[in-house]
Amino acid sequence: MKIGIALGGGGAKGMAHIGVLRVLEAARVQIDLVAGTSAGAIAGALYAAGKSPDEIAARMRQLRLSQLLTRDRTGWGLFSTDGIRRVIETEIGQTTRIEHLPRAFVAVAVDMNSGDEIAFDAGSVADAVCASAAFPGLFAPVQINGRCYFDGGVTNPVPFDVVRQRGADRVLAVDLGADDPVFTVALPHRRHGELIYRLLWAAESQQVVRVASRAIGIMSRQMRMQKLKQSPPDVVIAPQVQQVGMLDLDLAAECIHAGEQAARDVLPQIERVVKSPAWWYGAYRWIVRIRGRSVS
């Protein structure tokens, strides 16, 4: 039986994925395939490369916003994805390819010209992750083989359908509820002296930025609801991180804890799903679809 997990986008909220993976490993739930969007692609790539949840957590706790946000010189975004690229390349190598990872991995992005959703399952890991995480306006689009790509969350915030399409028999989905992306939800006093936070706070206060963020959130939510009807996951894990801002990297501990708690809450359901005989579970899903309900 092939078990896959979809890791959703949400910026700093994505550190909750670490907590989810930690609980799954402790429960000996073997993940064969990881598909990620945006922050989920970052965590998913590191996990697919063989990094343990503890190793990923240690790296994320070291990460500073000034390291992640590097100046963009193209004029297509406030920042480039070079900081994200450095994280991936430092951890798993500059030339590592998706097809050579120990665990199957897919990163979801959007082709800026055609508007098509692209699922990268081969090629440079760093390129695919950067493309998937290039949130429009904040990060400049990423060029790969002459095409430009940006954040997959615009069309597929939690790519559980991609996991199903890649042949997973059981599909787990981690939904961070990132419907209304923001730069940061709060600006604690200890951040006031940091130029990068002051700039972001000023940007977020502009109505045009809030309108754009709201529009992307609405679009993503509609796409997620549509995909839920077409190809629902078997279990949804929903960490309570809605109040964490996109760039609140200093809330890593809180996010990881939220991921652990959410996974523990549905662990009996996960174990029931992954241990069910294939014939029984296939019949169960068929009955559920006939009745017009989603599997939970």
C-alpha positions in Angstrom: 0.0 0.0 0.0 1.3 3.5 -1.0 0.7 6.3 1.5 1.0 9.9 0.3 0.8 13.2 2.1 0.0 16.7 0.8 1.6 19.6 2.6 -0.2 22.9 2.1 1.1 26.5 1.8 1.1 29.3 4.3 4.5 30.8 4.8 5.7 30.5 8.4 2.6 28.5 9.2 4.3 25.7 7.2 6.5 24.9 10.2 3.5 23.1 11.5 4.3 20.4 8.9 7.3 19.5 11.0 5.1 18.7 14.0 2.8 16.6 11.8 5.6 14.6 10.3 7.2 14.1 13.8 3.9 12.5 15.1 3.5 10.3 12.0 7.1 9.0 12.3 6.6 8.2 16.0 3.4 6.3 15.1 5.4 4.4 12.4 3.2 5.7 9.5 5.4 5.2 6.5 5.1 8.0 3.9 5.9 7.0 0.4 5.1 10.2 -1.5 5.1 13.9 -0.5 3.5 16.6 -2.5 3.9 20.2 -1.4 2.8 23.7 -2.2 4.9 26.8 -1.2 5.9 26.3 2.4 4.8 22.7 2.1 7.2 22.3 -0.8 10.1 23.5 1.4 9.3 21.1 4.2 8.4 18.3 1.8 11.6 18.6 -0.1 13.7 18.3 3.0 11.7 15.4 4.3 11.8 13.6 0.9 15.6 14.1 0.9 15.9 12.1 4.1 15.9 14.8 6.7 14.2 13.9 9.9 11.5 16.2 11.4 14.0 17.0 14.2 16.7 18.0 11.7 14.2 20.1 9.7 13.0 21.8 13.0 16.6 22.6 14.0 17.3 24.2 10.6 14.1 26.3 10.6 14.8 27.5 14.1 18.1 28.9 12.9 16.5 30.7 10.0 16.2 34.5 10.2 14.0 36.7 8.0 17.0 38.7 6.8 18.5 35.4 5.5 15.3 34.4 3.7 14.4 37.7 2.1 17.0 38.8 -0.5 16.7 41.8 -2.8 15.1 41.2 -6.2 16.7 42.9 -9.1 14.1 42.0 -11.8 11.4 44.3 -10.6 8.9 41.5 -10.5 8.7 41.1 -6.7 9.8 42.7 -3.5 12.3 39.9 -2.9 14.0 37.1 -4.9 13.8 33.4 -3.9 17.6 33.2 -3.5 17.2 32.9 0.3 14.9 29.9 -0.1 17.3 28.4 -2.7 20.2 28.7 -0.2 18.3 26.8 2.4 17.5 23.9 0.0 20.9 23.7 -1.6 22.7 23.9 1.8 20.7 21.1 3.2 20.5 18.7 0.2 23.0 19.9 -2.3 23.1 22.3 -5.3 22.6 19.7 -8.0 20.2 17.3 -6.4 17.3 16.3 -8.6 13.8 15.3 -7.6 14.0 11.9 -9.3 17.0 11.0 -7.2 15.5 11.7 -3.8 15.0 8.8 -1.4 11.3 9.5 -1.2 9.0 10.5 -4.1 8.4 14.2 -4.2 6.2 16.7 -6.2 6.3 20.5 -5.9 3.3 22.4 -7.3 3.7 25.7 -9.0 1.8 27.8 -11.6 3.0 28.8 -15.1 2.8 32.6 -15.1 2.2 32.8 -18.9 -0.4 30.0 -19.4 -1.9 29.9 -15.9 -1.5 26.2 -15.9 -0.8 24.3 -12.7 2.5 22.5 -13.0 3.5 19.5 -10.8 7.3 19.2 -10.8 8.3 15.6 -10.3 11.7 15.7 -12.0 14.5 18.2 -12.4 16.3 20.5 -9.9 14.8 20.3 -6.4 15.9 23.9 -5.6 14.3 25.2 -8.8 11.0 23.4 -8.2 10.8 24.5 -4.5 11.6 28.1 -5.3 9.0 28.2 -8.1 6.4 26.7 -5.7 7.1 29.2 -3.0 7.3 32.4 -5.1 4.3 34.2 -3.6 3.1 36.8 -6.1 4.2 40.3 -5.4 6.3 39.2 -2.4 8.7 37.0 -4.3 9.7 37.4 -8.0 8.6 34.5 -10.3 11.2 31.8 -10.9 12.5 31.1 -14.4 13.0 27.4 -15.4 13.8 26.5 -19.0 12.6 29.8 -20.3 9.3 29.7 -18.4 8.3 31.7 -15.4 6.5 30.2 -12.4 5.0 31.4 -9.1 3.4 30.0 -6.0 1.3 26.9 -6.5 -1.1 28.0 -3.7 -2.9 30.3 -6.2 -4.4 27.2 -7.9 -3.7 24.4 -5.4 -3.1 25.4 -1.8 -3.2 21.7 -0.5 -2.2 19.4 -3.4 -4.0 16.2 -2.2 -5.3 15.6 -5.7 -1.7 15.5 -7.0 -0.9 12.8 -4.4 -3.9 10.7 -5.6 -3.0 11.2 -9.2 0.5 9.9 -8.5 -0.9 6.6 -7.4 -1.2 6.9 -3.6 -3.7 4.4 -2.1 -4.2 6.5 1.1 -3.9 10.3 1.1 -3.3 12.5 4.1 -3.6 16.3 3.7 -2.2 19.0 6.0 -4.3 22.1 5.6 -3.0 25.3 7.2 -6.1 27.3 6.5 -4.1 30.0 4.8 -7.1 31.7 3.2 -6.0 35.3 3.9 -2.2 35.5 3.5 -0.6 38.4 5.2 3.0 39.4 5.7 2.8 39.3 9.5 -0.1 39.4 11.9 1.6 41.5 14.5 4.7 43.6 15.1 6.0 42.9 18.6 8.1 45.7 20.2 11.2 43.6 19.9 10.9 43.8 16.1 10.5 47.6 15.9 14.2 48.2 15.4 14.5 45.8 12.5 14.4 47.5 9.2 13.0 44.5 7.3 10.0 44.3 9.6 9.3 48.0 9.4 9.3 47.8 5.6 6.9 44.9 5.6 4.6 46.4 8.1 4.4 49.6 6.0 3.7 47.5 2.9 1.0 45.5 4.6 -0.7 48.7 5.8 -1.3 49.7 2.1 -4.9 48.9 1.0 -3.7 47.6 -2.4 -1.6 44.9 -0.7 -4.5 43.8 1.5 -6.8 43.7 -1.5 -4.3 41.6 -3.5 -3.8 39.2 -0.5 -7.6 38.9 0.0 -8.1 38.1 -3.7 -5.5 35.4 -3.7 -7.0 33.9 -0.5 -10.5 33.8 -2.0 -9.3 32.2 -5.2 -7.3 29.6 -3.4 -10.2 28.7 -1.1 -12.5 28.2 -4.1 -10.0 26.0 -5.8 -9.6 23.9 -2.6 -13.3 23.4 -2.3 -13.6 22.3 -5.9 -10.8 19.8 -5.5 -12.3 18.5 -2.3 -15.4 17.5 -4.3 -13.4 15.9 -7.1 -10.7 14.0 -5.2 -11.0 14.2 -1.4 -8.1 13.1 0.9 -8.7 10.3 3.3 -7.7 12.3 6.3 -7.3 16.1 6.8 -4.9 17.4 9.4 -5.7 21.0 10.4 -3.1 22.7 12.7 -4.5 25.7 14.5 -2.1 28.3 13.0 -4.5 30.7 11.4 -3.2 33.6 13.6 0.4 33.1 12.5 1.5 35.5 9.8 3.3 34.5 6.6 6.7 35.8 7.8 6.4 35.1 11.6 9.4 32.8 11.6 10.0 33.5 15.3 6.8 31.5 16.0 8.4 28.2 15.0 8.0 26.5 18.3 4.3 27.4 18.4 3.7 26.2 14.9 5.5 22.9 15.4 3.5 22.3 18.6 0.2 23.0 16.7 1.2 20.5 14.0 1.9 17.8 16.6 -1.4 18.5 18.4 -3.4 18.4 15.2 -1.8 15.1 14.1 -2.4 13.5 17.5 -6.0 14.5 17.4 -6.7 12.5 14.2 -4.0 9.8 14.8 -6.6 7.1 15.5 -8.3 8.0 12.2 -5.1 7.9 10.4 -4.1 4.5 11.8 -7.5 3.1 10.9 -7.2 4.4 7.3 -3.7 3.2 6.6 -4.3 -0.2 8.2 -7.6 -1.0 6.4 -7.5 -3.8 3.9 -7.5 -2.4 0.3 -10.7 -4.2 -0.7 -12.6 -3.0 2.4 -11.4 0.6 2.0 -12.2 0.7 -1.7 -15.7 -0.4 -1.0 -16.0 2.1 1.8 -14.9 5.0 -0.5 -17.3 3.8 -3.2 -20.3 3.8 -0.8 -19.3 7.3 0.6 -19.2 8.7 -2.9 -22.5 7.2 -3.8 -24.0 8.9 -0.8 -22.5 12.2 -1.8 -20.3 12.6 1.3 -16.6 13.1 1.6 -14.4 10.6 3.4 -13.4 11.8 6.9 
